[in-house]
Amino acid sequence: MRSLFNIALTAVIAITLVGCKTILPNPTSSDSTLVLAPYAADNATKSKGAWGYGYILNNDEDLLVKINARKANDTFTVTEDLPAGEYTITGIKSFPVSGGRTKAVGKGSSYQLEKDEYVPFETKAGEITILPIIMTLTQETAPDGQRSYQSHALNILSESELDELSAEAKTLEGFEGWKMKVGHKFYTKLAI
């Protein structure tokens, strides 16, 4: 009886995970671009995280590649139709994504990266660009058990990690409508 329960539980988890896989949108025009931002988050952040983060592009706080672990699926967040061109991640901006009983305290903030930590990338019409940086989100409960704190860390991806993410992106539903671009010429230093 116990093994039957384990098989049923495994099947439900597998179906749930398959249902959560990222689906890439189809290009809306020949100028369409797609940016995949790799991220990792613990289960508490995915279910109750109160903050989303955005990479500030070209020092413009309104030009963002957003990461919201509560709305994202799988390994990537997807940003559609960022105009084709050259960009540089110059900072990080937080924003509240409260929902249900989870409430963010504050309005969010932003900070600039040091110039030697900037991460350049390029988007081209009809192509997928995978950012060569990953944001890891974690959540901890305060000792009083009443509040939670969410934190983030950034790391530059190695060539082999980018290769693995490229292989994963090629398995996503909707990939066939896009070309793939992965920047392997990026950085090894980021201490945030």
ABEGO torsion letter per residue (X at the ends): XAAAAAAAAAAAAAAAAAAABBBBBBBABAABBBBBBBBBBBAAAAAABABBBBBBBGGBAABBBBBBAAABBEABBBBBGBBBEBBBBABBBBBBABBEABBBBEAEBBBBBBAAABBBBBBBBGBBBBBABBBBBBBBBBAAGABBBBBBBBBBBBAAAAAAAAAAAAABBGAAABBBBBBAABBABBBX
